Amino acid sequence: MSIQDIIEGKKQWRTHMARVKALPPDYQIVYKEMQRYLFKVGPVDLPDGPLLPGIVDFFEEGVAGGRGVLELIGSDVAAFCDDLVKDSRTHADIYQESINGESGKAEK
């Protein structure tokens, strides 16, 4: 990764966070909780992938439609996040594969 890539990544992240800060306070709170949860259990490509910007797009549409954030996602934020990443490869998957791979080598 070059310095230009790092600089471009920071610019994109700042732009993304400016969009989040433009959301109403209740949306911001839920977004931050979703972000925290997804960084713990989410997909491997989360920082560079389309998931977080897609959530902001979804929230912006909800704001434009005059809907509350819990009307959009329901009352269980974690379940909503789990549903978003159900088919994605997560860090937990990689860890589990490494454990399974190491135990398989030891048995041979």
C-alpha positions in Angstrom: 0.0 0.0 0.0 1.5 3.3 -1.1 1.3 6.6 0.7 -1.1 7.9 -2.0 -3.5 4.9 -1.2 -3.4 5.8 2.5 -4.1 9.5 1.8 -7.0 8.6 -0.6 -8.4 6.2 2.0 -8.4 8.9 4.6 -10.1 11.3 2.3 -12.8 8.7 1.5 -13.2 8.0 5.2 -13.6 11.7 6.1 -16.2 12.1 3.4 -18.0 9.1 4.7 -18.0 10.3 8.2 -19.2 13.8 7.1 -22.3 12.0 5.6 -22.9 10.3 8.9 -22.6 13.5 10.8 -25.2 15.1 8.5 -27.8 12.4 9.6 -30.3 13.2 12.5 -28.9 12.3 16.0 -30.9 9.1 16.3 -29.6 7.8 13.0 -26.0 8.8 14.1 -26.3 6.8 17.3 -27.6 3.7 15.6 -25.0 4.0 12.8 -22.2 4.2 15.4 -23.5 1.2 17.2 -23.7 -0.7 14.0 -20.2 0.4 13.0 -18.8 -0.7 16.4 -20.6 -4.1 16.1 -19.5 -4.7 12.5 -15.9 -3.9 13.2 -16.0 -6.6 15.9 -17.8 -9.3 14.0 -18.1 -8.1 10.5 -16.7 -9.1 7.2 -13.0 -9.0 6.4 -13.4 -6.3 3.7 -15.5 -4.0 5.9 -13.1 -0.9 5.8 -12.8 -1.0 2.0 -16.1 -2.6 1.0 -19.4 -1.2 0.2 -21.3 -2.1 3.4 -20.8 1.0 5.5 -21.4 3.5 2.6 -24.5 1.4 1.7 -25.8 1.7 5.3 -25.4 5.5 5.0 -27.3 5.5 1.7 -30.1 3.5 3.3 -30.3 5.8 6.2 -30.3 8.9 4.0 -33.2 7.4 2.1 -35.0 6.8 5.4 -34.5 10.4 6.5 -35.7 11.7 3.1 -38.8 9.5 3.5 -39.5 10.8 7.0 -39.1 7.5 8.7 -37.4 6.8 12.0 -34.3 4.7 12.2 -35.9 1.9 14.1 -38.7 1.7 11.5 -36.0 0.9 9.0 -34.0 -1.6 10.9 -36.1 -2.8 13.7 -35.3 -2.8 17.4 -32.5 -5.4 17.3 -29.5 -3.7 15.8 -27.2 -6.7 16.1 -29.7 -9.0 14.3 -30.0 -6.4 11.5 -26.2 -6.3 11.2 -25.9 -10.1 11.3 -28.4 -10.3 8.5 -26.3 -7.8 6.4 -23.1 -9.9 6.7 -24.6 -13.4 6.8 -22.9 -14.4 3.5 -19.7 -12.6 4.1 -16.4 -14.0 5.2 -15.6 -12.7 8.7 -12.5 -12.6 10.9 -14.1 -15.3 13.0 -14.4 -17.5 10.0 -10.7 -17.0 9.2 -9.8 -17.8 12.9 -11.9 -20.9 12.8 -10.3 -22.1 9.6 -6.9 -21.6 11.1 -7.8 -23.6 14.1 -9.2 -26.4 12.0 -6.2 -26.4 9.7 -3.7 -26.6 12.5 -5.5 -29.5 14.2 -5.7 -31.3 10.9 -1.9 -31.0 10.4 -1.2 -32.3 13.9 -3.3 -35.4 13.4 -1.4 -36.4 10.2 
